[in-house]
Structures are given as structure tokens and as C-alpha cells.
Amino acid sequence: MLIGQSADPEFTAEVRAFIEARPEIQKVFNSITYQMGDEVLLSVKAQVDGTGGSAEMVRRINAVEAAVKEKFPVIRWSFFEPDVQD
């Protein structure tokens, strides 16, 4: 796996379910995992609870990313795109 590949589908589904269950997230539009050796890159596009302004939204995204990395320590990189539609 020198060039990487998608992470195991069961792992990807577990990560997505974890994110969808977070109170900060209203809807996950899509997510991508990319396995590189023992580490995973995660990219998520989701609707985030937008009450409280942009600074609060950033705080919520950071909380979700920290929780994901704590629950799934193989995730080394995460990229989160807040949006209102897919």
C-alpha cells in the first residue's frame, strides 16, 4: 500500500455512523477514507449545526474531528467541509 487505497468498507461505515451520531452534525452528505499504510485520511462533507455563527461552527467541526481521531486513532488526517447541500 505504498500509494494507498480506500479504507476497509466496514471501517468507513463505522466512522460515518460515528460522525452521523454526533449532535453537531445534521447530515453527512459524503465521506471518503484513504488508507496509506497503517494510517487513514478522512474527508467529510456534512451539514453542521449553524446556530451561533461561524466561530461556533468551527468549534463544532473541531470537536467532531477531535472525537473521531480519539475514537479511531488510525485516522491521522481529517478534512471537513461544512455545507448545506450535496
C-alpha positions in Angstrom: 0.0 0.0 0.0 2.7 2.5 -0.9 0.3 4.6 -3.0 -2.8 4.0 -0.9 -6.4 2.8 -1.4 -9.8 3.2 0.1 -10.0 2.0 3.7 -12.0 -1.1 4.5 -15.7 -0.5 3.8 -16.7 -1.7 7.3 -14.3 0.8 8.9 -15.6 3.5 6.6 -19.2 2.8 7.6 -18.3 2.7 11.3 -16.6 6.1 11.0 -19.5 7.6 9.1 -22.1 6.3 11.6 -20.0 7.8 14.5 -20.0 11.2 12.7 -23.7 11.0 11.9 -24.5 10.3 15.6 -22.7 13.5 16.8 -25.0 16.2 18.0 -23.1 18.8 16.0 -23.9 17.1 12.7 -27.3 17.5 11.0 -26.4 15.4 7.9 -23.4 13.7 6.3 -23.5 14.2 2.6 -20.5 12.0 1.8 -17.3 10.8 3.3 -14.1 9.3 1.8 -11.4 7.3 3.6 -8.0 6.7 2.1 -5.7 4.1 3.6 -2.0 4.7 3.4 -0.1 2.0 5.3 -1.3 2.0 8.9 -2.8 5.5 8.6 -6.0 6.8 7.2 -7.0 10.1 5.7 -10.7 11.1 6.2 -12.6 13.6 4.2 -16.2 14.6 5.2 -18.8 16.9 3.6 -21.6 17.5 6.1 -24.3 19.9 7.3 -23.2 21.3 10.7 -25.5 22.9 13.3 -25.0 26.5 12.2 -26.5 28.3 15.2 -24.2 30.7 16.9 -22.3 31.9 13.9 -19.2 30.9 12.1 -16.8 30.8 15.1 -19.2 28.4 16.8 -19.4 26.2 13.6 -15.6 26.0 13.5 -15.6 24.9 17.2 -18.2 22.2 16.4 -16.2 20.9 13.5 -13.0 20.9 15.6 -14.9 18.9 18.3 -16.1 16.4 15.8 -12.6 15.9 14.3 -11.0 15.5 17.7 -13.7 12.9 18.7 -13.2 11.0 15.5 -9.4 10.9 15.9 -9.8 9.8 19.6 -12.2 7.0 18.7 -10.3 6.0 15.6 -6.6 6.7 16.2 -5.5 5.3 12.8 -7.1 8.5 11.3 -4.1 10.8 11.0 -5.5 13.5 8.7 -9.1 14.8 8.5 -10.6 17.3 6.2 -14.1 18.6 6.9 -16.2 20.6 4.5 -19.4 22.2 6.0 -22.2 22.6 3.5 -25.9 22.9 3.3 -26.4 20.5 0.3 -24.5 17.8 -1.6 
